[in-house]
Amino acid sequence: MKPLPMKARLVLFAFGDFAFNLYWQSIMLFLLFYYTDALGLPMTTAAAIYTAASIWDGIANFIAGAVTDRHQPKRGYGRVLILGSVPLGLACILTYAPLGTGAAGLALVVIGHLLFRTAYAALNVPYLAMGARISVDSRDRAFVAGARMLFGTLAWVVVARGTVPIGMWLGGGPVAAQSYLWAAVLFAVLGTAILMLVGATYREDVVPAAPAPPSVRVSVASLLANRAFVTLNLAMMAMIVAVTVLNKSVLYYFKYFLGSNDAGQSALAWMGVVSAVAVPAWMLLQRWLGTRALWFVAAIACMAGLTLFAAVHIDTPVAMQLFLVGMQALIVGLHFAFWAMLPNTIEYGEQATGLRVEGAVFGAAALLQRVAIGLATAILGLGFDSAGYVANVQQSAATLAAMRWTIALVPLGALAVSCGLMLLNPLGKGAHARIVKGLER
């Protein structure tokens, strides 16, 4: 078979993120709401399950990263995607299976969620590590980061706008737990087919020399000595707390503040659309400013938007949709900057410590991301619970006011912290190119 041109290989590889985001966006956008407003779980219980699963997800990702570094698959990473795609799809379906009530039903909800997180980590970490092998050129990596975000945001739109209508259509009834299950079935079928395609067509451009794999302890020590990795990921954690609190609040805000569930689903979909439109703009701006500077531009603009939200009460669906769309266009810049910088920390760490640890970099990054998501969900759950939130009833004015302050102030403070951490990151404009040249000598 004739090899595909380089750009085509990069695009096809990035297409895998569409499949992963069919799963991920469903978990991020709907699962907490599904727990509270479809299964009827108390907010604190739902948030506790989600937080515990997120932390376990992070641990599973780190383990997967360590395995990726120490055990190269005999028949290539593509085969890993092919073999792992079916278990991942089945685990997604199980996550949304309403398996009864009471202690036994609650235990099955927890088990299903944990199985999904495990299957996702086992497949997603090798996929991310493949991104460092498909090219060592930072421009190609930035292109892949942008293309992955485009496919990811397309999946976001499909999940945000399609979950409820698809579920109602396939389930033949009103919005209920069964509707979410049918949507999960369709997403699992699509995701499995796409990951099999990506796995079957994946080819590596450059395979780094493979010395004896380092121990987990040595890998962790290498990461801790990698200032670029540490500061980038701490900044990412602060950013993820901000973004998670804001995004998980969307469906609640439209249902309880504005009285429009459909407008909330539309807002999520439009947020995905603007993400796709914004990615190319951020990619162009990155070439001019550099990736680290891009972080400050996006973060400061987000903080300005949150300050406006805190000062002005938004009381119409259209106005809230416009606010969220504008915020999402800025948030895209933060995500793009992180994913464009993360592979470059591999060479920085190699220069600083003499070790090249790809799986550990992506596994540890995933661990910290999941911990941040769990922390944000716990903060949101505690904030809403202390405000007096109860699902599917009209909230009091005092409850709504307290919920709104949680939505505004937590992201604002977290983004300020992320900027302070990013000031300490050494990967300024042109730094990676100099590092790669130094390693080649």
C-alpha positions as CSV (number, residue, x, y, z in Angstrom):
1,M,0.0,0.0,0.0
2,K,1.4,3.4,-1.0
3,P,2.1,5.6,2.1
4,L,-0.2,8.6,2.6
5,P,1.3,12.1,2.3
6,M,2.5,13.5,5.6
7,K,-0.4,16.0,6.0
8,A,-2.9,13.3,5.2
9,R,-1.4,11.0,7.8
10,L,-1.5,13.7,10.4
11,V,-5.2,14.5,9.6
12,L,-6.2,10.9,9.7
13,F,-4.4,10.3,13.0
14,A,-6.1,13.4,14.5
15,F,-9.5,12.0,13.4
16,G,-9.1,9.6,16.3
17,D,-9.9,12.4,18.6
18,F,-13.4,12.6,17.1
19,A,-14.0,9.1,18.5
20,F,-12.5,9.8,21.8
21,N,-14.5,12.9,22.2
22,L,-17.8,11.2,21.5
23,Y,-17.1,9.4,24.7
24,W,-15.3,12.2,26.6
25,Q,-17.8,15.0,25.8
26,S,-20.7,12.8,26.8
27,I,-19.0,12.2,30.2
28,M,-18.1,15.8,30.6
29,L,-21.3,17.5,29.5
30,F,-24.1,15.1,30.5
31,L,-23.0,12.5,33.0
32,L,-23.3,14.6,36.2
33,F,-26.6,16.0,35.0
34,Y,-27.7,12.4,34.1
35,Y,-26.9,11.3,37.6
36,T,-28.9,14.1,39.3
37,D,-31.8,14.8,37.0
38,A,-32.3,11.5,35.2
39,L,-31.3,8.9,37.9
40,G,-32.4,11.2,40.8
41,L,-29.2,11.0,42.8
42,P,-28.5,13.7,45.3
43,M,-25.9,16.3,44.1
44,T,-23.4,15.3,46.8
45,T,-23.7,11.6,45.9
46,A,-23.4,12.3,42.2
47,A,-20.4,14.6,42.6
48,A,-18.7,12.1,44.9
49,I,-19.1,9.3,42.3
50,Y,-17.8,11.6,39.6
51,T,-14.9,12.9,41.7
52,A,-13.8,9.4,42.7
53,A,-14.1,8.1,39.1
54,S,-12.0,11.1,37.9
55,I,-9.3,10.4,40.4
56,W,-9.3,6.7,39.5
57,D,-9.1,7.8,35.9
58,G,-6.0,9.8,36.6
59,I,-4.3,6.8,38.4
60,A,-5.3,4.5,35.5
61,N,-3.9,7.0,33.0
62,F,-0.6,7.2,34.9
63,I,-0.4,3.4,35.0
64,A,-1.1,3.3,31.3
65,G,1.7,5.8,30.7
66,A,4.2,3.7,32.6
67,V,3.2,0.6,30.7
68,T,3.5,2.5,27.4
69,D,7.1,3.5,28.2
70,R,8.1,0.0,29.4
71,H,6.3,-2.3,27.0
72,Q,6.3,-1.4,23.3
73,P,3.5,-3.4,21.6
74,K,5.0,-6.1,19.3
75,R,2.7,-5.3,16.4
76,G,2.6,-1.5,16.9
77,Y,0.3,1.0,18.6
78,G,-2.2,0.8,15.8
79,R,-3.1,-2.7,16.9
80,V,-3.7,-1.4,20.4
81,L,-6.4,1.0,19.1
82,I,-8.0,-1.8,17.1
83,L,-8.1,-4.3,20.0
84,G,-9.2,-1.7,22.6
85,S,-11.9,0.0,20.7
86,V,-14.6,-2.6,21.4
87,P,-14.1,-2.9,25.2
88,L,-14.2,1.0,25.3
89,G,-17.5,1.1,23.4
90,L,-19.1,-1.5,25.6
91,A,-17.9,0.3,28.8
92,C,-19.5,3.5,27.6
93,I,-22.8,1.8,27.1
94,L,-22.6,0.3,30.6
95,T,-21.9,3.7,32.1
96,Y,-25.4,4.9,31.0
97,A,-27.3,1.7,31.7
98,P,-29.9,2.4,34.4
99,L,-29.3,-0.7,36.5
100,G,-31.9,-0.2,39.2
101,T,-32.2,1.7,42.5
102,G,-31.0,1.2,46.0
103,A,-27.6,0.2,47.2
104,A,-27.1,-2.5,44.5
105,G,-28.1,-0.1,41.7
106,L,-25.8,2.6,43.1
107,A,-22.9,0.1,43.3
108,L,-23.5,-0.8,39.6
109,V,-23.5,2.9,38.6
110,V,-20.1,3.3,40.3
111,I,-18.7,0.1,38.8
112,G,-19.8,1.0,35.3
113,H,-18.2,4.4,35.6
114,L,-14.9,3.0,36.8
115,L,-14.8,0.4,34.1
116,F,-15.3,3.1,31.5
117,R,-12.6,5.3,32.9
118,T,-10.2,2.3,32.9
119,A,-10.9,1.4,29.3
120,Y,-10.6,5.0,28.2
121,A,-7.2,5.4,29.9
122,A,-5.9,2.1,28.5
123,L,-6.6,3.3,25.0
124,N,-6.3,7.1,25.1
125,V,-2.8,7.3,26.6
126,P,-1.2,5.1,23.9
127,Y,-3.0,7.3,21.3
128,L,-1.6,10.5,22.9
129,A,1.9,8.9,23.0
130,M,1.5,8.1,19.3
131,G,1.3,11.9,18.7
132,A,4.9,12.3,19.7
133,R,6.0,9.5,17.3
134,I,4.1,10.5,14.2
135,S,6.5,13.5,13.9
136,V,9.2,15.3,16.0
137,D,8.7,18.6,14.2
138,S,7.0,21.1,16.6
139,R,5.1,22.6,13.6
140,D,3.6,19.2,12.8
141,R,2.8,18.7,16.4
142,A,1.0,22.0,16.6
143,F,-0.9,21.1,13.4
144,V,-1.9,17.8,14.9
145,A,-3.0,19.6,18.1
146,G,-5.1,22.0,16.1
147,A,-6.6,19.2,13.9
148,R,-7.4,17.1,17.0
149,M,-9.2,20.0,18.5
150,L,-11.2,20.6,15.3
151,F,-12.3,16.9,15.3
152,G,-12.9,17.0,19.1
153,T,-15.1,20.1,18.8
154,L,-17.0,18.5,16.0
155,A,-17.7,15.6,18.3
156,W,-18.7,18.1,21.0
157,V,-21.3,19.5,18.7
158,V,-22.7,16.1,17.9
159,V,-22.8,15.1,21.5
160,A,-24.2,18.4,22.8
161,R,-27.0,18.8,20.3
162,G,-27.6,15.1,19.5
163,T,-27.6,13.3,22.8
164,V,-31.2,14.1,23.8
165,P,-32.9,14.0,20.3
166,I,-31.0,10.9,19.3
167,G,-31.9,9.2,22.6
168,M,-35.5,10.1,22.3
169,W,-35.7,9.0,18.7
170,L,-34.0,5.6,19.2
171,G,-35.8,5.1,22.6
172,G,-39.2,6.1,21.2
173,G,-40.1,8.2,24.3
174,P,-39.5,11.3,26.3
175,V,-36.2,12.3,27.9
176,A,-35.3,9.8,30.6
177,A,-32.5,7.5,31.6
178,Q,-33.2,5.2,28.6
179,S,-32.7,8.1,26.2
180,Y,-29.2,8.7,27.4
181,L,-28.5,4.9,27.1
182,W,-29.6,4.8,23.4
183,A,-27.4,7.8,22.6
184,A,-24.5,6.1,24.3
185,V,-25.1,3.0,22.1
186,L,-24.9,5.0,18.9
187,F,-21.8,6.9,20.0
188,A,-20.1,3.6,21.0
189,V,-20.8,2.2,17.5
190,L,-19.3,5.2,15.8
191,G,-16.3,5.5,18.1
192,T,-15.4,1.8,17.7
193,A,-15.5,2.0,13.9
194,I,-13.4,5.2,13.8
195,L,-10.7,3.9,16.2
196,M,-10.4,0.7,14.2
197,L,-9.8,2.8,11.0
198,V,-7.2,5.0,12.7
199,G,-5.4,2.0,14.1
200,A,-5.4,0.2,10.8
201,T,-3.9,3.1,8.9
202,Y,-1.4,4.5,11.6
203,R,2.2,4.8,10.5
204,E,5.1,6.2,12.5
205,D,7.3,8.9,10.9
206,V,10.1,8.7,13.5
207,V,10.7,6.1,16.1
208,P,13.1,7.3,18.8
209,A,15.8,5.0,19.9
210,A,14.5,2.7,22.7
211,P,17.0,2.4,25.6
212,A,16.2,0.2,28.5
213,P,12.9,1.5,29.9
214,P,13.2,3.5,33.1
215,S,11.5,2.4,36.3
216,V,8.4,4.2,37.5
217,R,10.4,5.9,40.2
218,V,13.0,7.1,37.7
219,S,10.3,8.3,35.3
220,V,8.6,10.2,38.1
221,A,11.9,11.7,39.2
222,S,12.5,12.8,35.6
223,L,9.1,14.5,35.4
224,L,9.7,16.3,38.6
225,A,13.0,17.6,37.3
226,N,11.3,18.8,34.1
227,R,10.4,22.4,34.9
228,A,8.6,22.8,31.6
229,F,6.4,19.8,32.3
230,V,5.7,20.7,36.0
231,T,4.7,24.4,35.4
232,L,2.7,23.6,32.3
233,N,0.7,20.9,34.0
234,L,0.1,22.9,37.2
235,A,-1.2,25.7,35.0
236,M,-3.3,23.2,33.1
237,M,-4.9,21.9,36.4
238,A,-5.9,25.4,37.4
239,M,-7.3,26.0,33.9
240,I,-9.2,22.7,34.0
241,V,-10.8,23.6,37.3
242,A,-12.0,26.9,35.8
243,V,-13.3,25.3,32.6
244,T,-15.0,22.3,34.3
245,V,-16.9,24.4,36.8
246,L,-18.1,26.7,34.0
247,N,-19.1,23.9,31.6
248,K,-20.8,21.6,34.1
249,S,-22.9,24.6,35.2
250,V,-24.4,25.2,31.8
251,L,-27.3,22.7,31.9
252,Y,-28.1,23.7,35.5
253,Y,-28.0,27.4,34.7
254,F,-30.4,27.1,31.8
255,K,-32.8,24.8,33.6
256,Y,-33.0,26.6,36.9
257,F,-32.1,30.2,36.2
258,L,-33.6,30.6,32.8
259,G,-36.2,27.8,32.6
260,S,-35.1,26.4,29.2
261,N,-33.5,23.0,28.9
262,D,-33.5,23.1,25.1
263,A,-31.6,26.4,25.2
264,G,-29.0,24.8,27.4
265,Q,-28.4,22.0,24.9
266,S,-28.2,24.6,22.1
267,A,-25.7,26.6,24.1
268,L,-23.5,23.5,24.4
269,A,-23.7,22.8,20.7
270,W,-22.9,26.4,19.8
271,M,-20.0,26.3,22.1
272,G,-18.7,23.4,20.1
273,V,-19.3,25.2,16.8
274,V,-17.4,28.2,17.9
275,S,-14.5,26.0,19.1
276,A,-14.1,24.6,15.6
277,V,-14.2,28.1,14.2
278,A,-11.8,29.5,16.8
279,V,-9.1,26.8,16.5
280,P,-7.7,28.0,13.1
281,A,-7.5,31.5,14.5
282,W,-5.6,30.4,17.5
283,M,-3.3,28.3,15.3
284,L,-2.5,31.4,13.2
285,L,-2.0,33.5,16.3
286,Q,0.3,30.9,17.8
287,R,2.7,31.2,14.8
288,W,3.0,35.0,15.5
289,L,3.0,35.1,19.3
290,G,4.4,31.7,20.3
291,T,2.5,29.2,22.3
292,R,3.2,30.4,25.9
293,A,2.2,33.9,25.1
294,L,-1.0,32.6,23.6
295,W,-1.9,31.2,27.1
296,F,-1.7,34.7,28.7
297,V,-3.9,36.3,25.9
298,A,-6.6,33.6,26.3
299,A,-6.5,33.5,30.1
300,I,-6.7,37.3,30.6
301,A,-9.5,37.6,28.2
302,C,-11.4,34.8,30.0
303,M,-10.9,36.5,33.3
304,A,-12.3,39.7,31.8
305,G,-15.4,37.8,30.7
306,L,-15.9,36.2,34.1
307,T,-15.6,39.6,35.8
308,L,-18.4,40.8,33.5
309,F,-20.5,37.8,34.3
310,A,-20.1,38.4,38.1
311,A,-21.0,42.1,37.7
312,V,-24.0,41.8,35.3
313,H,-26.8,39.3,35.9
314,I,-27.6,37.5,32.7
315,D,-31.3,36.7,32.7
316,T,-32.2,35.7,29.1
317,P,-31.3,32.5,27.3
318,V,-29.9,34.3,24.2
319,A,-27.7,36.6,26.3
320,M,-26.3,33.6,28.2
321,Q,-25.7,31.7,25.0
322,L,-23.8,34.6,23.6
323,F,-21.7,34.9,26.8
324,L,-20.9,31.1,26.8
325,V,-20.0,31.2,23.1
326,G,-17.6,34.1,23.6
327,M,-16.0,32.4,26.6
328,Q,-15.6,29.1,24.7
329,A,-13.8,30.9,21.9
330,L,-11.3,32.0,24.4
331,I,-11.1,28.7,26.3
332,V,-10.1,27.0,23.0
333,G,-6.9,29.0,23.1
334,L,-6.0,27.6,26.5
335,H,-6.6,24.0,25.4
336,F,-4.7,24.5,22.2
337,A,-1.7,26.1,24.0
338,F,-1.6,23.2,26.4
339,W,-1.7,20.4,23.8
340,A,0.7,22.2,21.6
341,M,3.2,22.6,24.4
342,L,2.9,19.2,26.1
343,P,4.8,17.1,23.5
344,N,7.6,19.7,23.6
345,T,8.2,19.1,27.3
346,I,9.5,15.6,26.3
347,E,12.6,17.0,24.6
348,Y,13.0,19.6,27.4
349,G,13.0,16.8,29.9
350,E,15.4,14.7,27.8
351,Q,17.8,17.6,27.7
352,A,17.5,18.2,31.4
353,T,17.7,14.6,32.7
354,G,19.0,12.5,29.8
355,L,15.7,10.5,29.8
356,R,13.0,10.4,27.1
357,V,9.8,9.4,28.8
358,E,6.8,9.7,26.4
359,G,4.2,7.6,28.1
360,A,5.0,9.0,31.5
361,V,4.5,12.6,30.2
362,F,1.1,11.9,28.7
363,G,0.1,9.5,31.5
364,A,1.0,12.0,34.2
365,A,-0.7,14.8,32.3
366,A,-3.8,12.8,32.1
367,L,-3.6,12.0,35.8
368,L,-3.3,15.6,36.8
369,Q,-6.1,16.6,34.3
370,R,-8.5,14.0,35.8
371,V,-7.6,15.1,39.4
372,A,-8.4,18.7,38.4
373,I,-11.7,17.6,36.9
374,G,-12.6,15.7,40.0
375,L,-11.6,18.6,42.2
376,A,-13.7,21.0,40.1
377,T,-16.7,18.6,40.3
378,A,-16.3,18.3,44.0
379,I,-16.1,22.1,44.3
380,L,-19.2,22.5,42.2
381,G,-21.1,19.9,44.1
382,L,-20.2,21.4,47.5
383,G,-21.0,24.9,46.2
384,F,-24.4,23.9,44.9
385,D,-25.2,21.7,47.9
386,S,-24.3,24.4,50.4
387,A,-26.5,26.8,48.4
388,G,-29.4,24.4,49.0
389,Y,-29.8,22.9,45.5
390,V,-32.3,20.1,45.1
391,A,-32.9,18.5,41.7
392,N,-36.1,19.0,39.7
393,V,-37.6,21.6,42.0
394,Q,-37.8,25.4,41.8
395,Q,-34.7,26.9,43.5
396,S,-35.1,29.8,45.9
397,A,-33.6,33.2,45.1
398,A,-30.9,32.8,47.8
399,T,-30.0,29.3,46.3
400,L,-29.7,30.7,42.8
401,A,-27.5,33.6,44.0
402,A,-25.1,31.3,45.8
403,M,-24.9,29.0,42.8
404,R,-24.1,31.9,40.6
405,W,-21.2,33.0,42.7
406,T,-19.7,29.5,42.6
407,I,-20.0,29.6,38.8
408,A,-18.3,33.0,38.6
409,L,-15.6,33.2,41.3
410,V,-14.1,29.7,41.2
411,P,-13.1,30.0,37.5
412,L,-11.9,33.5,37.9
413,G,-9.5,32.7,40.7
414,A,-8.3,29.5,39.1
415,L,-7.4,31.3,35.8
416,A,-5.4,33.9,37.8
417,V,-3.4,31.1,39.4
418,S,-2.8,29.5,35.9
419,C,-1.2,32.7,34.7
420,G,1.1,32.9,37.7
421,L,2.3,29.3,37.0
422,M,2.7,29.9,33.3
423,L,5.1,32.8,34.0
424,L,7.5,30.1,35.4
425,N,7.4,28.0,32.3
426,P,10.6,28.0,30.2
427,L,9.1,27.1,26.8
428,G,9.0,30.6,25.3
429,K,8.9,31.3,21.6
430,G,11.6,29.4,19.8
431,A,12.8,27.5,22.9
432,H,11.8,24.0,21.6
433,A,13.6,24.4,18.3
434,R,16.8,25.3,20.1
435,I,16.4,22.3,22.4
436,V,15.9,19.9,19.4
437,K,19.0,21.3,17.7
438,G,21.0,20.8,20.9
439,L,19.8,17.2,21.2
440,E,20.8,16.5,17.6
441,R,24.4,17.5,18.2
